[in-house]
Amino acid sequence: MVAATHNEIFQRFLAEIEAQSVDESLASKIYVDQWRQLKEDARARSKFEFLRWPGLDAFSIPENWVPAACYYDLRNSLDWDERWFRLTRDSKVGASKDWSIDFGTSPALVQHTYHLFRYEKATGRSLLDCDLIFEVGGGYGSFCRLLQSAGFSGLHIIYDLPHVSSIQRLYLSLLGLQELPPAEIGKLKTHRFCLLTHQYFDVAIERILESSESRVGFVATWSLSEMPLAVRERIMAPLGKRCVQYLIAFQPAWGTINNTDYFRNLREARPDLKWREEQMPRIVSPPSLYLFA
C-alpha cells in the first residue's frame, strides 16, 4: 500500500472541513467561531503551516500561555537526558510555534509533556500501562503523538467536534500514524488512533464496554471543564466507572458552572480510586488545577 502524499492528505482535509457544520448544542460559541475561522484559513493560508493559522491559536498555543517553570521542571528532572529531552523534540509537521528557550520544542508540546510528567510524579503510575486512552478534546493531536512517542502501543481515542477531528486527522496522518475507524474498536493489534465525533459516540462506547479486560485511561485537559453539563453527562455516564486512570486539568469555574463542585462529585463517584488534586503553575488567576487518579 502506497502512503498518501502531503497534498492528498491535505485535499481530504479541505473536503471534510468544507462539508462540515457545528451543532451549537454540543459546542460553546468559541468553538463555533473557531470552525468558521478554520474554513477561511484552509482556503487562504499555507497548507504547510496550519499550526500557525489564526483558527488554531487556542490549540497551537503561544509561548506566553505556558509558564517557563513547566519547561524548567522538565529540564531539571533526573530523567531529562534519558526521557524528557526526547519527548519534547517536536515535529516539523504543521510548523508548530517556537519556544524561545529551546527551539527544538514548542509551547504546546512543553505543556503536554509537563502534564505527563506531573501525572507520573503525583501518582507513580503510567498511562502507557493502559490498553486504551480516551481523550476528550485532543487539540490538534499533540498529546496523542506524545504518548505514542513515549511508547504507548494501544488505541488512542479522541472525542471531539467534527472540525477539530479533521485537524487531528490531518496532523496525525502527516506524521504517519494509522487511523482506526470507530466501528473497528476492539480489533487492535498495533498502535492506532481513532477520531470520534458525536455521530459515532454510542457505537464506540458499546465496543469499549464490551472489551471488559481493557484498562482504560481518561484524559481531558480543560476540555471536559469547558463543556455544557449535559454533554459531560453523556460522556461520563458510561465511562465514569470504566476508566481506571485519570489525567484531568480544569479551571475552578466555566461561565456559570462551578467546576470545583463538579469534579468533587466525580471523585466521590469513584471512591475505589486514589485521587490527587494539585495546582498548576500560575499563569492566569484563578489558577487551573490538576485532578489525577
N, C-alpha and C positions, 0 to 999 in steps of 0.2 A: 504494500500500500504506500503510495507516494504522499509525503506530507504536503499539506496545503501551503501555499506561499503567503507572504505577508499581505499581498494585495487581495488574494482570495478570502483570507480571514477577515480583512477589513471590509470588503464588499458585503460579506454576510452580515457583519455588524451594522452597516448602513441600512441594509434591507430590514433588519429587525427593528432598529430604532425608528425608522420612518413609519413602520406599520403599527407601532405601539400606542397605547393610551394608558393613563394612570387613573386607577379607581380612587377618587378622592375620599372615599370612606375608609380606605386602607392606609392612607398616607397623609402626613402633615403637609401643610401648604408649601413648606420649604422644599419638599421632595417633588411636588407637582411642578413648582417653578424650576427645579433642577432638570427635570425631564425636558421641559421646553427649551432650556438653555443648551442642553446636550444635543438636541436636534439641530440647533443653529450651529453649534461648534462642529458637529460631524460633517455638515455641509461645507463649511468655510475654512476650517483650520487644518493644520498638518496632521496627517494620519500617523506620523512617526513621533509626535509629541502630545499625544492625547492626555497624558497625566498632567499637562500644563494648561489644559483647556479651562476656561472660567467655570464651566459647569461641574468640574471635578475639584474645585478648590477645597470643598469640605472633606474630601477623601484623600486627595494627594496634598496633604496639609502643609502649610508654610512652617518654616523653622520656628517662628515666634509662638507657635501653638504648643510646642513641646519643650518643657523645662530642660535646660542643659544638664541638670542633675540626673536626668534619666540616662543620658549618654555616659556621664562620668561614673555613675554607679556600675554600669556595664564594663566600662573601660578599666575600672579599679578592682573588678572582681577577680578572684583567683583563677576563674575559668576563661578569662578574656582570650588568652592566646590559643587555647585548645578548642574553645567553643564559640563564644560570643563574637569574636572578631569575624569568624567565617560567616556566621548567621547575619551579621549586619552588612555584609557586602551586597550591594544592590545590583539589579539587572539594568541593562540599558533599555529594555522594552518600555516604550511609552515616555521615556525621558523624564523620570521622576525628579522632583525638586531637589536642589542642593542642600547639603548640611555643611555649614561653613567650617565647623570644627574638623570635619572628616569628609572629604569629597568622595569617599568610597561608599557612602551610605546616603540615606535620605531621611527627612523628618518622619515620614510615615513608618519606615522600617525601624527606625530607632524606637518609636513609640510601641510598635507591635512586639519587638524583641524585648523591650522593657516589661511589657505585660507578662510575657512568658517567664522572664527572669523573676519577677515578683511572685508569680504564682508558684513556681517551683521552690523559691526560698521560703514562702509562707507555709506551704503545705507539705513539703518533702515528697511531692508526687509529680508525675509527668503526664502530660496529655498524650505523649507518644505511646502510653500503655493502653489507650483506648482503641477499640476497633472502629469506631465511628465518631466523628466530630460533627455536631450540629451547631452551625454558626448562624446566628440571627443578625442580618445586616453585615455583609462582608466587605464593605467599601469597594475598592477596585480589585480585590482578591489578594492583597498583600499578606494577610495573616495565613491564608491557605498556602501560599508559596512558602512562607516562613516555616510552617510545620512540616511541609514536605521536605524542605532543605534540612530540617533538624532530624529527619529520619522517620517521620510518620508514614506508615505503609498501608493505612486503612482507607476508608471512604470519608471524604470531607464534603458534607452537605452545607450549602449556603442558601438560606432562605431570605429572599429579598424581593424588591419591586422589579417588574419586568425590565425597565430601562437600566437599572443597576446590574441585574443579571447579565444583560448584554455587554456591559463594560467588563464585567468579570470574565465572561466567555472570551472576549477579545484579548484581554491581558493574559489569562492563563493558557489560552490556546497558542498565543505567540511565544510563550515560554516553553511550549512543547508538552504541557501536561495533558492528560487524557480525560475526557468527559464521559460520565456515565449517565444515561437517561434515567429519570425518576422511576420509570416502570421496571428498571433492572436492578434496583436496590436489593441487595441480598445475593447478588451473583458476582461478588467481587473476588478477584484473585490477586490483583496488584493495586497500587495506589491509583485512585481516581478522584476527580471532583464531580459533584452533582449540583446543578443550579436549580433551585426550587422556587417557584412562584406560587401565588395563591391558587392558581388553577390546578396545580398538581399536588397540593399540600396533603389532602386526605389519602391519596394513593401512597405517597412517601411514608406518612406516619403509620399506615397499616403495615407496610413492609418492615419498618423499623421495629414495631411492636412484635411482629412475627419472629424476628431474629432475637429470641429471648436470651441467647448466650452472649450476645454482643455487649461489650462495655461501651456506653455512650457518654461522651463528654459534651458539655454545653458551653458555648462561647457567645457572649454578647457584650461588646464594648460600646456602651452608651446607646446602642440601637434599641434594646428592649425598653429602656427607661424613657425613650422618646416616642413610643408608640401609644396609640389610644388603648385604654384598658381592655376594650372588647377584643382587640387584635392580640394583646398579650395573653388573654384567657384562651384564645383559640390555639395558641402555641403551647402554653404551659399546661393546659388541662390534660392532654395526652402524654406530654413529655416530662412533666414535673416529677413523676415517680419513677421514670425510666432512666434518667441520667444519673450517673454515679460520680461525676466530677463537674465542677462549675468554675468558669472564669468569667466574671462579670465586672464591668465598670459602669458606674452610674452617677448622675448628679442628684442632689437631695430633692429637687423639685423639677417638674417639667410643666410649664403653664400652671394649671390649677391642680395638677396631680402631685400628691405627696409621695415621692418615691421612697422616702425613708420608711414609711408605713408599709408600702407595697413590698419592699424587699425583706422587711422584718417578717411579714406574713409568709413570704416564700421560704424563708429559713425555717419557720415554725412548722411548715407543712412537711419538712423532711428532717425530723429530729434524729434520724439514723445517721446523718452525715455530720462531719466535723467542720463547722463553718468558721471562717475568719473574715472580719471586716476591717479594712485598713484604709487610711487616707493616701491619696496620690500626691505627688509633689505639686505644690500650689502654683497655678498659673492664672487661674480665674478665681473669683470669690462669689459664692462659696466653693471650696474645692470639691472635686469629684472623689468618689470612693471606690475601692475595690471590694468585691464580695467573692470569696474563694471557698471551694469545698473539694 
